[in-house]
Every structure is written in C-alpha cells, then in structure tokens.
Amino acid sequence: MHSSDVNKLKLYVEKIENLEAEKVEIQENISDVFKQAKADGFDVKIMKKVIKLKKMKTEDRENEDMLLDTYMLALGMIPSSDETSEQKF
C-alpha cells in the first residue's frame, strides 16, 4: 500500500471513530430526554412508537395498521364486524 493510501485509510478510520464517539454521546442525550419525559409522567414506550410512526410515510403506516388489524382479528384479539353487529341486537 502506498503511503498516501495508508494516510487516507488512517483518516477514514479516525473519522469513523470520532463519529462513533459522537453517536454514543447523542444516544446518551436522547436517553436523558426520555428519562425527563418519564419523570414528567409520559409513557416512554408510547413516545418511541409515535416517533417511529412519524418517520413513516402515511401509506406505509396505513398498510401497517391494516395488517395489524388483520392479524389481531385472525387471532381473536379484536371482535369482527359480525360480532360487533350481533352485540348491538
């Protein structure tokens, strides 16, 4: 390997190491915010789910919701529309 390539490699490795250190620091900051939210009475698990859903496209979120309902219906976790209609009468 040429000395210029060795120098480039060293720079890339150092840059990645620095970014990894920043990533750890950012993750610690995020964790601190979640701890503060929890201390204020917010449900952190739900907040994480909301953040995940906000990142999704509307169409993808709607498809996920539809599949979730389909699976839950199949497993008897939610009543079918037939069962709901029968309960009204």
C-alpha positions, 0 to 999 in steps of 0.5 A: 500500500502506498503511503498516501493510501495508508494516510487516507485509510488512517483518516477514514478510520479516525473519522469513523471513530470520532463519529462513533464517539459522537453517536454514543454521546447523542444516544446518551442525550436522547436517553436523558430526554426520555428519562425527563419525559418519564419523570414528567409522567409520559409513557416512554414506550408510547413516545418511541412508537409515535416517533417511529410512526412519524418517520413513516410515510402515511401509506406505509403506516396505513398498510401497517395498521391494516395488517395489524388489524388483520392479524389481531382479528385472525387471532381473536384479539379484536371482535369482527364486524359480525360480532360487533353487529350481533352485540348491538341486537 
